[in-house]
């Protein structure tokens, strides 16, 4: 008589370190099902072992030898049963962990953004994770990677960085950025769109600020133009003419250089003034100061004694240092 019952080998165990959540759950489920079937196979195996033991005992010539073999088989079966119980306990723990993960993360998301998703192979303290907090509730955003290798760029890695804007929601006498310059940049681009006045006509002008205060000192500003002559004894820089007509707003774009210097008294600007709908000019200007100081910002005014109209827009950009 022989033992014919076969104890089926367990499938591959799930590995939380390498398996995806889906694969982990599938392996855990398969392992649990396989181990649930083990007791039946083991019991059948033990029945056959016991039958073999009885058969051996009945045979006088080999009674002792077969009895010892049967005992050995019984011990092996017990070890197998104990091991099966251990696997079963592990699979149960893994299944609980997978269920907890699904409850925390959601059934359609693989990872929570509270956790890192990758680590450096040589130094596991170097990790990366995504932050999805800015996404609107109930919204899924798709990130599409191009079919090429390269390095991700951050939003402030470019040469030109947006620093701020003012769009007038109500009429105002000036548009002020008195402290927008900083040591992070030493060259700025300033743009203006549709600067109109509430009545009459006016000249749009600019004054720089030092330490948050506007400088309107006589002889501090000078400029020359390809299309008009400006005084060299000005208290401000000319940006363009404007009025209160729908198409009468001034548009401009200019660059300010060397804003952080505390030794150079000459802060150069270069402006392309788009002017109104019917005029346009290009200017070179400069800000002179008897005592050199870093600029902190600027103020845009008009000489008509009236307010700028609602909708005027001024933006400031900084050129990122290398």
C-alpha positions in Angstrom: 0.0 0.0 0.0 1.3 3.5 -0.9 0.3 7.1 -0.1 -1.2 8.6 -3.2 -2.4 11.9 -1.8 -0.4 14.9 -3.1 -0.1 18.1 -1.1 -0.3 21.0 -3.6 2.6 23.5 -3.5 1.6 27.0 -2.4 1.6 29.8 -5.1 4.2 32.7 -5.0 3.8 34.7 -1.8 2.9 38.4 -2.1 5.7 40.9 -1.6 4.7 44.4 -0.4 8.2 45.7 -1.3 8.0 44.9 -5.0 4.3 44.2 -5.9 1.9 46.8 -7.0 -1.3 47.0 -4.9 -3.3 45.1 -7.5 -0.7 42.3 -7.8 -0.3 42.2 -4.0 -4.0 41.7 -3.5 -4.2 39.1 -6.2 -1.3 37.1 -4.8 -2.7 37.4 -1.3 -6.1 36.1 -2.4 -4.5 33.2 -4.3 -2.4 32.3 -1.3 -5.4 32.3 1.1 -7.4 30.1 -1.3 -4.5 27.6 -1.7 -4.0 27.4 2.0 -7.7 26.9 2.7 -7.5 23.8 0.5 -4.4 22.4 2.4 -6.3 20.9 5.4 -8.4 18.7 3.1 -5.2 17.4 1.3 -3.3 17.0 4.6 -6.2 15.1 6.2 -6.5 12.8 3.3 -2.7 12.3 3.4 -2.9 11.5 7.1 -5.7 9.1 6.5 -3.6 7.2 4.0 -0.6 7.3 6.3 -2.7 5.9 9.2 -4.0 3.2 6.8 -0.5 2.4 5.8 0.5 2.2 9.5 -2.3 -0.3 10.2 -1.3 -2.4 7.2 2.3 -2.4 8.3 1.4 -3.4 11.8 -0.6 -6.4 10.4 2.5 -7.7 8.8 4.6 -9.3 11.4 7.8 -9.5 9.5 8.1 -5.7 9.0 5.9 -4.5 11.7 8.5 -2.5 13.5 10.0 -0.9 10.4 6.7 0.1 8.9 5.5 1.5 12.2 8.5 3.7 12.4 7.9 4.9 8.9 4.3 5.6 9.6 5.3 7.7 12.6 7.8 9.6 10.6 5.1 10.3 8.0 2.8 11.5 10.7 5.4 13.8 12.1 6.1 15.2 8.6 2.4 15.8 8.0 2.2 17.6 11.3 5.1 19.9 10.3 3.4 20.5 7.0 0.1 21.3 8.7 1.9 23.7 11.1 3.7 25.4 8.2 0.4 25.7 6.3 -1.2 27.4 9.3 1.7 29.9 9.4 1.2 30.7 5.7 -2.5 31.0 6.3 -1.9 33.5 9.1 0.5 35.5 7.0 -1.9 35.6 4.1 -4.6 36.8 6.4 -2.4 39.6 7.7 -1.5 40.6 4.1 -5.2 40.6 3.1 -6.0 42.9 6.1 -3.2 45.2 5.1 -4.4 45.3 1.4 -8.0 46.1 2.6 -6.8 48.9 4.9 -4.8 50.4 2.0 -7.8 50.3 -0.3 -9.9 52.0 2.4 -7.4 54.7 2.9 -6.3 55.4 -0.7 -9.5 54.5 -2.6 -10.2 51.6 -4.9 -9.0 53.4 -8.1 -5.8 55.1 -6.8 -2.6 53.2 -6.4 -0.8 55.6 -4.0 -1.6 58.4 -1.5 0.2 61.6 -2.0 1.1 61.5 1.7 3.7 58.8 0.8 6.8 58.9 -1.3 6.5 57.0 -4.6 10.2 56.5 -5.4 13.6 56.5 -3.7 17.2 56.8 -4.8 18.8 53.4 -5.3 22.1 54.4 -3.5 20.6 56.6 -0.8 17.1 55.8 0.3 16.8 59.0 2.2 16.4 60.8 -1.2 12.7 60.4 -2.1 10.1 62.0 -4.2 6.3 62.3 -3.9 3.5 64.2 -5.6 1.3 66.9 -3.9 -2.2 66.9 -5.4 -3.8 69.4 -2.9 -4.2 72.1 -5.6 -6.5 69.9 -7.8 -10.2 70.7 -7.6 -12.4 68.2 -5.6 -13.8 65.5 -7.8 -11.3 66.2 -10.6 -8.7 63.8 -12.1 -5.7 65.5 -13.9 -3.7 63.6 -16.5 0.1 64.2 -16.8 1.4 63.0 -20.2 5.1 62.3 -20.5 6.8 62.9 -23.9 8.5 60.1 -25.7 12.0 61.2 -24.8 14.4 61.4 -21.8 15.2 64.6 -20.1 15.2 66.7 -16.9 12.0 68.2 -15.4 12.1 72.0 -15.2 10.6 74.0 -12.3 8.3 77.0 -13.0 11.0 79.4 -11.8 13.8 77.8 -13.9 13.1 80.0 -16.9 14.8 83.3 -17.7 11.7 85.4 -17.0 9.7 85.1 -13.8 6.3 86.7 -13.2 6.5 88.8 -10.0 3.1 90.6 -9.8 0.4 92.6 -11.4 -2.1 95.3 -10.7 -5.4 95.6 -12.6 -7.3 98.6 -11.4 -10.8 97.6 -10.1 -11.5 101.3 -9.4 -10.0 104.6 -10.5 -6.7 105.5 -8.9 -4.2 108.4 -9.1 -1.2 106.1 -9.3 -0.2 102.4 -9.8 2.4 101.6 -7.2 4.9 98.7 -6.9 7.1 100.4 -4.3 8.8 97.3 -2.9 8.7 94.8 -5.7 12.4 94.9 -6.6 14.7 92.6 -4.6 18.2 91.2 -4.5 16.9 88.1 -6.2 16.9 89.9 -9.6 18.8 92.9 -10.9 17.0 93.4 -14.2 13.2 93.8 -14.7 10.6 94.0 -17.4 7.6 96.2 -16.8 4.5 96.2 -19.1 1.5 98.4 -19.2 -1.9 97.9 -21.0 -4.7 100.3 -21.6 -3.7 103.1 -19.2 -6.4 105.6 -19.7 -7.5 108.6 -17.5 -11.1 109.2 -16.4 -11.3 112.6 -18.2 -9.3 114.8 -20.4 -5.8 114.0 -21.6 -2.6 113.3 -19.7 1.0 112.1 -20.0 1.8 108.8 -18.3 5.0 108.9 -16.4 7.1 106.7 -14.1 9.1 107.4 -10.9 11.4 105.0 -9.1 11.2 104.2 -5.4 14.2 103.9 -3.0 13.5 102.2 0.3 9.8 102.1 -0.5 9.5 105.9 -1.1 9.0 107.6 -4.4 11.8 109.8 -5.7 10.6 112.9 -7.5 13.8 115.0 -7.1 14.4 117.4 -10.0 17.2 116.5 -12.4 16.9 112.8 -11.3 15.5 111.6 -14.6 16.5 112.1 -18.2 15.6 110.5 -21.5 15.8 110.8 -25.3 13.3 109.6 -27.9 13.4 108.7 -31.6 10.1 110.5 -32.0 10.0 113.3 -29.5 12.2 115.5 -27.3 12.1 115.1 -23.5 13.5 117.5 -20.9 16.7 116.4 -19.2 15.6 118.1 -16.0 12.6 115.9 -15.5 11.2 114.6 -12.2 9.9 111.4 -13.9 10.3 109.3 -17.0 7.9 109.6 -19.9 5.9 106.5 -20.8 3.3 107.8 -23.3 0.3 110.1 -23.9 -3.2 109.0 -22.9 -6.8 110.2 -22.8 -10.3 109.0 -21.7 -11.3 107.6 -25.1 -12.0 103.9 -25.5 -9.0 103.5 -27.8 -6.9 106.2 -26.1 -5.0 104.1 -23.6 -1.2 103.9 -23.4 0.6 100.6 -23.8 4.3 100.2 -23.0 7.1 97.7 -22.3 10.5 98.5 -20.8 13.5 97.0 -19.1 15.2 98.4 -16.0 18.8 97.5 -15.4 21.2 97.4 -12.5 18.6 98.0 -9.8 20.7 96.6 -6.9 23.8 98.7 -7.4 24.8 100.9 -4.5 27.8 102.4 -6.4 26.3 103.2 -9.8 24.2 106.4 -9.8 23.0 105.8 -13.4 20.1 103.2 -13.6 19.5 102.7 -17.3 16.1 101.8 -18.8 15.1 100.9 -22.3 11.5 101.3 -23.3 9.4 100.4 -26.3 6.3 102.5 -25.9 3.4 101.2 -28.0 1.5 104.5 -27.3 -2.1 104.8 -28.3 -3.9 103.2 -31.1 -2.4 105.7 -33.5 1.1 106.5 -32.2 4.1 104.5 -31.1 7.7 105.3 -30.0 10.9 103.8 -28.8 12.7 105.5 -26.0 16.0 105.3 -24.0 15.9 106.7 -20.5 17.9 106.9 -17.4 17.4 107.5 -13.7 20.1 109.7 -12.1 20.7 110.0 -8.4 23.3 112.1 -6.6 23.9 109.3 -4.0 23.7 105.8 -5.4 21.2 103.4 -3.8 19.4 100.2 -4.7 15.9 100.7 -6.2 13.0 99.1 -4.3 10.2 99.6 -6.9 8.4 102.3 -8.9 5.2 104.3 -9.2 3.2 105.1 -12.4 1.5 108.5 -12.4 0.0 111.0 -14.8 0.4 114.7 -15.1 -3.2 115.4 -15.8 -4.3 115.7 -12.2 -6.9 113.0 -12.7 -7.2 109.3 -11.9 -6.4 106.4 -14.1 -9.5 104.6 -15.3 -10.7 101.1 -14.2 -9.0 98.3 -16.2 -5.5 99.6 -16.4 -3.1 96.7 -16.1 0.6 96.8 -15.1 2.8 93.6 -14.8 6.3 93.1 -13.5 8.7 90.3 -14.4 12.2 89.6 -13.1 15.1 88.2 -15.1 16.4 85.2 -13.2 20.1 85.3 -12.3 22.2 82.5 -13.7 
